[in-house]
Amino acid sequence: MIAGLPRSLVELVFPPRCIACGTWHHEGSDPLCGECREAINRECAVPTCPTCAAPVSPYEVSLGRCGQCRGRSLRIAGTVRVGIYRDLLGQLLRAYKYRGREELALLLGGLLAEMVETAPWRDRIEAVVSVPTHWKRRFNRPFHAADALASYIARQVSLPHVSILRRIRAGPRQIGLSDTERAANVRGAFAIRKGVVLRKARVLLIDDVRTTGATLEECAKVLRRGGAAEIYAAVVLRVGWTHSKSKVLSQI
């Protein structure tokens, strides 16, 4: 019966709920209420390093690098992100990954696709690749955030989502590990799929969060060895070290 009513009448009787806070709102097609939209816009507006996406202060970036990545040998040439891991965006990402709120992919993936489209290297990328999970973990959680985001973003930016990487060693989860332990935990954990040959390919690597960058850099190392010429990254959230390091690392 409701399906046959005009949309405007249905929304008048049953106004849409904000996808973030759940309150009723009348913002047209926007899935967010005005308050949540403003909060997310503020979180997205934090200046970041174009190479590692770390939050930066004015004049901190020099020659495309910030204090966190300057002087380091990085395989990823540029990174975009939606926001910093805190406040509302942090809550939404945790709900998406751990509480089955898969509908949030439309919001988070849409925001990330916008960042990819405006990146200075947008026209250089040829394919989208996701950071893979080990097959054993899919028994407990079939939904893999990075893979789902990569598929959505690939459609939005009209690029192929290709299955190039595989995780060959599960290892312990990164949650709660220090930056040194994280790097050791993913070392040798990834490989190129059999039969895949990358001939100077330029790829976009997708993950949900960048914390220390260890996972992304390890994947980039494997891609480079497999023949990729350029690697860029896009993440929903970037951990900012202005927060309590131990608190953040215990969450993601």
VMD Tcl script that draws the C-alpha trace (Angstrom):
set ca {
  {0.00 0.00 0.00}
  {2.75 2.46 0.98}
  {4.71 1.55 -2.15}
  {1.95 3.08 -4.27}
  {1.96 6.45 -2.52}
  {3.88 9.44 -3.84}
  {7.35 9.74 -2.31}
  {6.66 13.22 -0.94}
  {3.60 11.95 0.95}
  {5.48 8.96 2.37}
  {8.29 11.22 3.59}
  {5.74 13.56 5.17}
  {4.21 10.70 7.17}
  {7.48 8.79 7.67}
  {10.31 11.34 7.42}
  {13.73 9.83 6.73}
  {16.11 9.18 9.59}
  {19.67 10.49 9.63}
  {21.98 7.59 8.76}
  {24.42 8.76 11.43}
  {22.39 9.74 14.51}
  {18.98 8.27 13.64}
  {16.96 11.45 14.21}
  {14.11 12.42 11.88}
  {15.04 15.04 9.34}
  {13.71 16.76 6.22}
  {16.90 17.30 4.21}
  {15.65 15.88 0.92}
  {17.91 13.18 -0.49}
  {20.76 13.85 1.98}
  {21.13 10.78 4.25}
  {22.44 13.05 7.02}
  {20.66 15.58 9.17}
  {21.96 19.14 9.08}
  {23.87 18.81 12.36}
  {25.66 15.60 11.34}
  {26.43 16.99 7.88}
  {28.05 20.07 9.43}
  {30.04 17.90 11.86}
  {31.37 15.69 9.06}
  {32.22 18.71 6.92}
  {34.29 20.11 9.79}
  {36.10 16.81 10.27}
  {36.82 16.54 6.53}
  {38.21 20.07 6.42}
  {41.27 19.30 8.58}
  {44.38 20.02 6.41}
  {46.41 16.91 5.60}
  {49.69 15.90 4.00}
  {49.24 15.01 0.31}
  {51.65 12.08 0.62}
  {50.63 10.30 3.85}
  {47.34 12.11 4.68}
  {48.49 12.97 8.21}
  {46.86 16.06 9.75}
  {49.20 19.02 9.37}
  {49.55 22.52 10.69}
  {49.92 25.56 8.40}
  {53.23 25.64 6.48}
  {54.21 22.16 7.71}
  {54.14 20.58 4.25}
  {57.27 21.08 2.15}
  {57.76 19.56 -1.31}
  {54.66 17.42 -0.77}
  {55.83 15.90 2.52}
  {55.02 16.59 6.18}
  {57.08 16.06 9.31}
  {55.82 12.48 9.65}
  {56.79 11.26 6.19}
  {59.62 13.64 5.24}
  {62.86 11.72 4.93}
  {61.16 8.33 4.78}
  {61.35 6.02 1.79}
  {57.71 5.58 0.79}
  {56.35 3.51 -2.10}
  {52.97 5.25 -2.08}
  {53.21 8.51 -4.00}
  {50.04 10.15 -2.66}
  {47.16 9.49 -0.28}
  {43.68 10.93 0.14}
  {41.33 10.42 3.04}
  {37.84 11.49 4.09}
  {38.76 12.58 7.61}
  {40.74 11.98 10.77}
  {39.95 9.02 13.02}
  {37.92 10.76 15.70}
  {34.48 12.02 16.66}
  {31.56 11.26 14.35}
  {33.50 9.76 11.44}
  {35.29 7.39 13.79}
  {31.97 6.24 15.23}
  {30.52 5.68 11.77}
  {33.51 3.66 10.57}
  {33.40 1.41 13.65}
  {29.68 0.87 13.08}
  {30.37 0.02 9.43}
  {33.18 -2.45 10.16}
  {32.14 -4.10 13.38}
  {28.38 -3.68 13.84}
  {27.03 -4.70 10.45}
  {26.02 -1.20 9.28}
  {26.82 -2.04 5.66}
  {24.49 0.72 4.43}
  {27.13 3.20 5.60}
  {29.21 2.16 2.56}
  {27.07 4.53 0.50}
  {28.02 7.44 2.73}
  {31.65 6.61 3.50}
  {32.38 5.26 0.03}
  {30.71 8.26 -1.57}
  {32.79 10.69 0.47}
  {35.98 8.79 -0.38}
  {35.11 8.65 -4.08}
  {34.78 12.45 -4.04}
  {38.28 12.73 -2.59}
  {39.68 10.41 -5.27}
  {38.00 12.40 -8.03}
  {39.63 15.64 -6.84}
  {43.10 14.16 -6.24}
  {45.89 15.65 -8.40}
  {46.81 12.15 -9.59}
  {43.23 11.09 -10.46}
  {43.86 10.87 -14.21}
  {46.94 8.70 -13.71}
  {45.34 5.71 -11.98}
  {44.18 2.79 -14.11}
  {42.72 0.30 -11.61}
  {41.49 -0.02 -8.03}
  {42.98 -2.62 -5.67}
  {41.85 -3.38 -2.12}
  {44.00 -4.44 0.82}
  {43.02 -8.12 1.19}
  {42.12 -10.11 4.27}
  {43.11 -13.72 4.94}
  {40.61 -16.37 3.87}
  {40.33 -17.74 7.43}
  {38.95 -14.45 8.70}
  {36.10 -14.54 6.22}
  {34.59 -17.47 8.13}
  {33.99 -15.23 11.13}
  {33.26 -12.04 9.22}
  {32.36 -12.54 5.52}
  {32.01 -8.78 5.07}
  {35.39 -7.16 4.37}
  {35.28 -3.36 4.61}
  {38.23 -2.54 2.32}
  {36.97 -4.86 -0.42}
  {33.43 -3.49 -0.29}
  {34.68 0.10 -0.35}
  {36.99 -0.62 -3.28}
  {34.14 -2.11 -5.33}
  {31.92 0.89 -4.63}
  {34.61 3.46 -5.36}
  {35.67 1.70 -8.56}
  {32.10 2.01 -9.85}
  {31.90 5.65 -8.83}
  {35.13 6.64 -10.58}
  {34.61 4.30 -13.58}
  {37.70 2.17 -13.06}
  {38.06 -1.62 -12.79}
  {38.31 -3.20 -9.33}
  {40.90 -5.92 -9.83}
  {41.83 -8.76 -7.49}
  {45.61 -8.55 -7.61}
  {46.71 -9.05 -4.02}
  {46.14 -11.93 -1.65}
  {47.00 -12.33 2.00}
  {49.12 -15.44 2.48}
  {49.64 -15.19 6.24}
  {46.95 -14.19 8.72}
  {49.00 -13.27 11.79}
  {47.53 -11.49 14.82}
  {45.26 -8.50 14.34}
  {46.83 -5.06 14.26}
  {44.58 -3.81 17.07}
  {46.62 -2.85 20.11}
  {50.05 -3.28 18.45}
  {52.68 -0.55 18.45}
  {53.88 0.96 15.18}
  {57.00 -1.27 15.20}
  {54.93 -4.36 15.95}
  {52.48 -3.47 13.19}
  {55.26 -3.30 10.60}
  {56.62 -6.69 11.72}
  {53.14 -8.21 11.79}
  {52.45 -7.55 8.09}
  {55.94 -8.18 6.75}
  {55.69 -10.95 4.15}
  {51.93 -11.23 4.65}
  {50.91 -10.36 1.07}
  {51.62 -11.67 -2.42}
  {50.60 -11.10 -6.02}
  {48.01 -13.59 -7.26}
  {49.29 -16.29 -9.55}
  {49.21 -15.38 -13.21}
  {48.96 -11.63 -12.60}
  {51.49 -9.49 -14.43}
  {51.62 -5.75 -13.79}
  {53.19 -3.98 -16.73}
  {53.97 -0.49 -15.43}
  {50.44 -0.27 -14.05}
  {49.31 2.73 -12.01}
  {47.00 1.55 -9.25}
  {44.90 2.95 -6.43}
  {45.12 0.99 -3.17}
  {42.04 1.12 -0.91}
  {41.84 0.51 2.83}
  {39.43 1.68 5.51}
  {42.03 3.19 7.89}
  {45.64 4.27 7.71}
  {47.27 4.16 11.14}
  {51.04 3.82 10.87}
  {50.94 3.06 7.13}
  {52.58 -0.34 7.62}
  {49.89 -2.37 5.86}
  {49.59 -0.02 2.89}
  {53.35 0.18 2.44}
  {53.72 -3.60 2.62}
  {51.04 -3.99 -0.07}
  {52.72 -1.30 -2.14}
  {56.05 -3.13 -1.86}
  {54.47 -6.30 -3.27}
  {52.77 -4.36 -6.07}
  {56.06 -2.69 -7.02}
  {57.82 -6.05 -7.11}
  {55.00 -7.30 -9.32}
  {55.65 -4.56 -11.88}
  {53.44 -1.63 -10.81}
  {54.91 1.72 -11.79}
  {52.93 4.04 -9.51}
  {50.84 3.42 -6.41}
  {48.42 5.80 -4.73}
  {46.19 5.21 -1.74}
  {42.75 6.20 -0.51}
  {41.49 5.56 3.01}
  {38.33 6.55 4.80}
  {40.14 7.74 7.92}
  {43.69 8.62 8.89}
  {44.83 8.31 12.48}
  {46.21 11.60 13.76}
  {49.02 11.34 16.26}
  {47.75 14.40 18.13}
  {45.49 11.91 19.93}
  {46.53 9.41 22.55}
  {48.53 6.89 20.58}
  {47.79 3.93 22.86}
  {44.06 4.74 22.87}
  {43.83 4.92 19.08}
  {45.89 1.80 18.45}
  {43.68 -0.15 20.84}
  {40.62 0.64 18.68}
  {41.77 -0.12 15.12}
}
mol new
graphics top color blue
foreach p $ca { graphics top sphere $p radius 0.5 }
foreach p [lrange $ca 0 end-1] q [lrange $ca 1 end] { graphics top cylinder $p $q radius 0.2 }
display resetview
